[in-house]
């Protein structure tokens, strides 16, 4: 019996997405590194290898580093083919083909914002797309169409900030503020009390357009300022968890495509549960969308034989202390009330 939370995309749609993702990453890598003299190398972070490209600019003493992606067959293939992968063609025809075959595009105005940030290098500098846009991207990445919980009004991005233990190292200067202003979409920064740029951008005339920049919480509750990216990040409790394991995906609209960093989908899902437990009781009714996303991802992992991967993320989360554990279990209990499936329940063994 098909799962009510998602359906598998046709093979033609999955193939179109895979081809678009590969073309997009090759195109971006070519444009980002064209004309630079440097070398690829890997670094280990949290027991996983990640690829970087190091180069030296004229007149600059120290090397700069661009994040390429997590170590996997696709990234190794891109690295191998880099010198010969000059592809000047636009990505729009491939993006339209992927959409027409059933893959889910981003809302046009949201895609414009995310793509512009990608063009300015924000994702190469280690930022991650989080929130519901990440959930939409997971559908295409996993080869499924979600049936619910994909409506969103804001764009959430996260960066490890000064937390070196979870950062994806990148030595890039990115003017994020300028990137948003260049769109001329009315996005204005909510200023801090000292007059500096805040961690949120809004369009006062458009409630469906908001951009939030997030990071993990340290000792201070004040926004974390990152001069190299020209933004401030709002610190949130438990945010380090989804930042510790990442993947990449291609997102697209009718005007093109770009590559973004995402939390690993299993870490995204179990993190939603601890966030649910952190919410005041009066606000938990607003969290149904988050629980539906967890249920959909959990069902996918359970039904595709990947329960071990999902369960490892859950055990990692609840092992981090009593505060994490109690909140996560509140979220899990709420999930069971919403989705009392035996297959999903089996994922939460400790």
Protein Blocks (a to p, Z undefined) as FASTA:
>chain_A
ZZfkbccddfklmmmmmmmmmmmmmmmmmmmmgoiacddddddeehiacdddddddehia
bacdddfbdcdfklmmmmmmmmmmccfbcfklmmmmmmmnopacddfklmmmmmmmmmno
mmmnopacehjllmmmmmmmnopacfbhkacfbdcdddekjalklpccddddddfklmmm
mnonopacdddfkopacfbdcdfklmkbccdddddddfbfbdcddfknopacdddehklm
mmmpccddddddfkbccddddddfklmmmmmmmmmmmpcfklmmmmmmmmmmmmmmmmmm
mmnopmmmmmmmmmmmmmnojklmmmmmmmmmmmmmmmmcfklmmmmpZZ
